[in-house]
Amino acid sequence: MMTAAFAATLFAVPAHAQDSSGLAGFKLGAIAGYDSVKLELDGDSGSKGGFAYGLTAGYDVDLGRAILGIETEISDSTAEESVSDVVVPGDRASLVTGRDLYVGARIGFAASDNVLLFAKGGYTNARVKLKYNDGTSSLTEGDNLDGYRLGGGAEYVSGPIFGRLEYRYSDYGEYSYAGVGTGLKASRHQVVFAGGYRF
């Protein structure tokens, strides 16, 4: 819903919007912010927050009054979430986040000579560690979760420096173990700041 609102705002920018030429080019920077991981099972859910951090790189092309870009990101997080009664009463499953890879596209419109409003979307692959304990035995398994990411935000550019504040939602669908669905669904909400250099 938030992404849809961003998109509506972007496409409502009038035809006489600012020129976007000063906002294009290659960008390299670091990210830091808040990460909330959500686990859902049979309608019950829980979420816990942590600290997200990583590196981002991208390239924006000037389309006149708009910017179209591609970007990649590698990040990690301290977030971890647990749920109980997954298979038998009293058991516990925990999902510990690891590195997260992202590649996607974004489109933006210049609100001024230095400010870009944008929406984004793409593919995300998160490395996670699943811990399970039923009271008598325990299991730890590492796996990769494939999903999609949607988001939007604002970017400020001053000379070679840029700063960006954005919201992102990632959905990894249902977790499967050995090809069998567990019913456990994972997603995350993030609010991050990115800052770096333009080349």
Buried (B, 14 or more C-beta within 10 A) or exposed (E): EEBEEBBEBBEEBEEEBBEBBBBBBEBEBEBEBBBBBBBBBEEEEEBBBBEBBBBBBBBBEBBEBBBBBBBBBEBBBEBBBBBBEBEEEEBBBBBBBBBBBBBBEBBBBBBEEBBBBBBBBBEBBBBBBBBBBBEEEEEEEEBEBEBBBBBBBBBBBEEEEBBBBBBBBBBBEEBEEEEEEBEBBBBBBBBBBBBBEBE
